[in-house]
Amino acid sequence: MTTGPQVPTAPFGTVFAGTMSVARWNRGSWTEAAAGPVEPFSFHPATHVLHYSSACFEGLKAHRGADGVVRIFRLDAHVARMRRSAEILMLPVPPADMLAEMIIDVVRANLDEVPETPGSLYLRPTLIGVEENIGAAAVPSSQALLYVLASPVGDYFAGGIRPLKIAIETEMPRTTPQFGMVKSGANYVMALGPTMKAKSDLGVDQVLFAPGGVVQETGAANFVLIDPTKVVTPALSDAFLHGVTRDSLLTIASDLGLVVEEREHLRVDEVLEWAARPDAEAALSGTAAVLASVGSLVHKGEHLPVGTGEVGATTLMLRSALTEVHVAKRPDAHGWLTPVG
């Protein structure tokens, strides 16, 4: 059995594997992708992405299984979402087979750097416009760069599995609604100001954006309500990211016999009513966080526990079921794993 290094203790995303893959697009055609050492790029000051935010990315993971085999989780879904992001942002859409192979190649080249569970190899495919033209505000970049980075990681939240404190924001949206489903840095930076202010003023971990009282997501994860029999979450819309972990969680919850409800307009008052129940749980889902328990909410200055305020048993059960699929301890009933050797 092949073993890997121990789980990194450095902050999430700050350590990088040695090999990345790069391909370039120039006026209608792609170069062949090439793997090489991780090293800086050199950009002209007029590069399109620096002025007009022509960029999108993905985040997915490869896990070392209990049998030592490394497998990528839901590769096809992440490739499809990145292609959709590129299309919406008027960037060249990478061929699905090329993008998938670049990701696989990076995992294969860095197999020795995939840590043991609960660590993983976080993968960051990125696509940016690189035309040197500061007059191109109203047209797409005619040149683009696609690359895949890898980062050995441990837990996303410092302190591991613990109940998070979440502030509810009912006036400001997380991002521009028509681009909410795009995985682009511009969406994250729009949420950064309100999130940092809430962290400073209220001591919270994240902000749940619910403009007009309708729940969307936090700055970096989808939001779910959980109890021993049911999972409730906002129905998908263009206003927030269509999370692959969210989809996986809902599928596994259904497999385990829980009722899954994707509610068209999940309102804040319903969330508060849910939180007041003794069996209530809530969580954030995402590739980085997996499934992180929400222990309390801050709404209009009032601090409200969710259920007991502790990490919920059903949340732990769902998280465990999902992570067991990651490392092949649970059957891959939905064909989500891509082995890499």
C-alpha positions in Angstrom: 0.0 0.0 0.0 1.3 3.5 -0.9 1.3 6.0 1.9 1.6 9.7 1.7 3.0 12.5 3.9 1.3 13.7 7.0 -1.5 16.3 7.0 -0.1 19.7 6.5 -0.3 22.1 9.5 0.3 25.3 7.5 -2.8 27.4 6.7 -5.0 26.0 3.9 -3.7 26.8 0.5 -0.3 28.2 1.4 1.8 25.1 0.6 2.2 24.1 -3.1 3.1 20.8 -4.8 6.1 20.9 -7.1 4.5 20.4 -10.5 1.7 22.3 -12.4 0.3 22.1 -15.9 -0.1 25.0 -18.4 -1.8 25.6 -21.7 -2.3 28.8 -23.7 -5.0 30.0 -26.0 -4.3 32.5 -28.8 -6.9 33.8 -31.2 -8.9 30.6 -31.5 -6.6 27.7 -30.8 -5.0 26.0 -27.7 -1.5 24.9 -27.3 -0.8 21.4 -26.0 -0.8 21.4 -22.2 2.6 20.9 -20.6 3.6 20.0 -17.1 6.5 21.7 -15.4 7.8 23.1 -12.1 5.7 25.6 -10.2 7.2 29.0 -11.0 6.0 32.6 -11.3 4.4 33.9 -14.5 5.6 37.2 -16.1 2.8 39.6 -17.2 2.8 42.9 -19.0 1.2 45.7 -16.9 -1.5 46.0 -19.6 -2.6 42.3 -19.2 -6.4 42.0 -19.6 -7.0 40.2 -16.3 -5.3 42.9 -14.3 -7.7 45.5 -15.6 -11.0 43.8 -16.5 -11.1 40.7 -14.2 -11.2 38.2 -17.0 -10.6 35.2 -14.7 -12.3 32.1 -13.4 -11.2 29.0 -11.4 -12.2 25.8 -9.9 -11.5 24.0 -6.6 -11.5 20.2 -6.2 -9.6 17.6 -4.3 -7.7 14.4 -4.8 -7.8 12.0 -1.7 -5.5 9.2 -0.7 -7.8 6.2 -0.1 -7.6 3.7 2.7 -6.1 1.3 0.1 -3.3 3.9 -0.8 -4.9 4.7 -4.2 -5.3 8.4 -5.0 -8.7 9.4 -6.4 -10.1 12.8 -7.7 -13.5 13.5 -6.4 -16.1 14.6 -8.9 -13.7 15.6 -11.7 -16.4 15.7 -14.4 -18.7 18.0 -12.4 -15.8 20.5 -11.7 -14.7 20.5 -15.3 -18.3 21.2 -16.4 -18.7 24.1 -14.0 -15.4 25.7 -15.0 -16.4 25.5 -18.7 -19.7 27.2 -17.8 -17.8 29.9 -15.8 -15.6 30.5 -18.8 -18.5 30.8 -21.2 -20.4 33.3 -19.0 -17.2 35.5 -18.6 -16.5 35.4 -22.4 -13.3 33.5 -21.9 -12.2 30.7 -24.2 -13.9 27.5 -23.1 -11.3 24.7 -22.5 -12.2 21.4 -24.1 -13.5 19.1 -21.4 -11.1 16.3 -22.2 -8.1 18.7 -22.2 -9.0 20.3 -18.9 -9.7 16.9 -17.2 -6.4 15.5 -18.5 -4.5 18.5 -17.2 -5.9 18.0 -13.7 -5.2 14.3 -13.8 -1.6 15.0 -15.0 -1.0 17.3 -12.1 -2.3 14.8 -9.6 -0.2 12.0 -11.2 3.0 14.2 -11.1 2.4 15.1 -7.4 1.3 11.7 -6.1 4.0 11.6 -3.5 2.6 14.9 -2.1 -0.9 13.8 -1.5 -1.2 13.6 2.3 -2.9 11.0 4.3 -6.5 11.5 5.3 -8.0 13.8 6.6 -5.6 15.8 4.4 -6.0 16.0 0.6 -4.4 17.5 -2.5 -6.4 20.6 -3.3 -6.5 21.4 -7.0 -6.9 24.9 -8.5 -7.5 25.1 -12.3 -7.4 28.7 -13.3 -8.2 30.5 -16.6 -7.2 34.2 -17.2 -7.3 36.6 -20.1 -3.7 37.7 -20.9 -4.1 40.0 -24.0 -1.9 43.1 -23.5 -4.5 45.7 -24.2 -5.9 48.3 -21.8 -8.4 49.4 -24.4 -10.2 46.1 -24.4 -12.8 46.9 -21.7 -15.7 46.1 -24.0 -14.3 43.0 -25.8 -13.0 39.6 -24.6 -9.3 38.9 -24.3 -7.9 37.4 -27.5 -5.4 35.4 -25.5 -5.7 33.3 -22.4 -3.7 31.2 -20.0 -5.0 28.0 -18.4 -3.0 26.4 -15.5 -3.6 23.9 -12.8 -2.0 24.3 -9.3 -1.9 21.7 -6.5 -1.8 22.3 -2.8 -1.5 19.7 0.0 -4.0 20.8 2.6 -5.5 20.0 6.0 -8.6 21.6 7.5 -10.0 24.8 5.9 -11.2 26.2 9.2 -8.5 26.7 11.9 -9.3 24.4 14.8 -10.9 21.7 12.7 -14.4 20.5 13.3 -16.1 23.0 15.6 -19.4 25.0 15.6 -19.1 28.2 13.6 -20.7 31.5 14.3 -22.4 33.1 11.3 -23.8 36.6 10.9 -26.9 37.1 8.7 -26.7 40.0 6.3 -30.2 40.9 4.9 -29.5 44.0 2.9 -26.3 43.4 0.8 -26.0 40.5 -1.7 -22.9 38.4 -1.8 -22.3 39.5 -5.4 -23.9 40.6 -8.7 -26.8 38.2 -9.1 -26.3 37.3 -12.7 -22.7 36.2 -12.0 -23.3 34.5 -8.7 -23.0 31.0 -10.2 -19.6 31.8 -11.7 -16.5 30.8 -9.7 -14.6 34.0 -10.2 -12.4 36.0 -7.8 -14.6 39.1 -8.3 -17.5 37.3 -6.5 -15.3 36.5 -3.5 -13.8 40.0 -3.2 -17.3 41.6 -3.2 -18.1 39.5 -0.1 -14.8 40.3 1.6 -15.6 43.7 3.0 -18.8 42.8 4.8 -17.3 39.6 6.0 -14.2 41.3 7.5 -16.4 43.9 9.1 -18.6 41.3 10.7 -15.6 39.3 11.9 -14.2 42.4 13.5 -17.5 43.8 15.0 -19.3 40.5 15.9 -16.5 37.9 16.2 -18.1 35.7 13.6 -16.5 33.2 11.2 -18.6 34.0 8.1 -21.5 36.0 6.8 -24.7 34.4 5.4 -26.0 36.7 2.7 -29.8 36.9 2.5 -30.7 40.1 0.6 -34.4 41.0 1.1 -34.6 38.2 3.7 -34.0 35.4 1.1 -31.1 33.1 1.9 -28.4 32.7 -0.7 -25.0 31.5 0.6 -22.0 32.6 2.7 -18.9 34.2 1.2 -17.3 30.8 0.4 -19.9 28.0 1.0 -23.5 26.9 0.5 -25.8 26.9 3.5 -27.9 23.9 4.6 -30.4 23.3 7.5 -30.3 19.8 9.0 -32.2 17.8 11.5 -32.4 14.0 12.2 -34.8 13.4 9.3 -34.4 16.3 6.8 -32.0 18.5 4.9 -33.3 21.9 3.7 -31.3 24.3 1.4 -32.1 27.1 -1.0 -32.9 26.0 -4.5 -30.3 26.8 -7.1 -30.3 30.2 -8.9 -28.0 32.4 -10.8 -27.4 34.4 -7.6 -25.0 31.9 -5.9 -22.6 29.1 -6.6 -23.9 25.7 -7.7 -21.7 23.8 -5.2 -20.5 20.3 -6.2 -20.2 19.4 -2.5 -23.7 20.7 -2.0 -25.0 18.4 -4.7 -23.0 15.5 -3.3 -24.3 16.1 0.2 -27.9 16.2 -1.0 -27.4 13.0 -2.9 -25.9 11.2 0.1 -28.6 12.5 2.4 -31.2 11.0 0.1 -29.3 7.7 -0.1 -29.3 7.6 3.7 -33.1 8.1 3.9 -33.3 11.7 4.8 -35.8 14.0 3.1 -34.1 16.5 0.9 -35.9 19.8 0.3 -34.5 22.5 -2.1 -36.7 25.5 -1.2 -37.3 28.1 -3.9 -37.2 31.0 -1.4 -35.8 30.0 2.0 -36.3 33.0 4.2 -34.4 34.2 7.2 -37.4 34.0 9.5 -37.7 30.3 8.6 -34.0 29.8 9.4 -34.5 31.5 12.8 -37.5 29.4 13.6 -35.5 26.3 12.6 -32.6 27.3 14.8 -34.8 27.6 17.9 -35.7 23.9 17.8 -33.7 21.6 20.1 -32.9 19.1 17.3 -31.9 21.8 14.8 -28.6 21.8 13.0 -27.1 24.0 10.2 -23.9 23.7 8.2 -21.8 25.2 5.4 -20.9 22.9 2.5 -18.0 23.4 0.1 -14.9 21.7 -1.4 -12.6 23.3 1.1 -14.8 23.1 4.2 -16.5 19.8 3.2 -19.4 20.2 5.8 -18.8 22.6 8.6 -21.3 22.9 11.5 -22.9 26.2 12.3 -23.4 26.5 16.1 -24.9 30.0 16.3 -26.3 32.9 14.3 -26.1 36.6 14.8 -29.2 38.5 13.5 -29.8 42.2 14.2 -27.3 42.1 17.0 -28.8 39.1 18.8 -26.8 35.9 19.2 -28.9 32.8 18.7 -27.8 29.2 19.1 -28.7 26.7 16.5 -30.2 23.8 18.4 -27.8 22.9 21.2 -25.1 25.2 19.8 -22.8 22.2 19.4 -21.7 20.2 16.3 -24.8 18.2 15.4 -24.9 14.4 15.2 -26.6 14.4 11.8 -24.1 16.9 10.4 -21.3 14.6 11.6 -23.0 11.6 10.1 -23.3 13.3 6.7 -19.8 14.6 6.8 -18.5 11.2 7.6 -20.5 9.5 4.8 -19.1 12.0 2.3 -15.5 11.7 3.5 -15.8 7.9 3.4 -16.7 8.1 -0.3 -13.6 10.4 -0.8 -11.3 7.7 0.5 -13.1 4.7 -0.9 -14.3 3.4 2.5 -17.9 3.7 1.3 -19.0 2.3 -2.2 -18.8 4.9 -5.0 -22.4 4.4 -5.9 -22.6 7.4 -8.2 -19.3 7.1 -10.1 -17.8 10.2 -8.5 -14.2 9.0 -8.2 -11.4 9.1 -10.8 -8.4 6.9 -9.8 -5.0 8.2 -10.6 -1.9 6.0 -10.7 
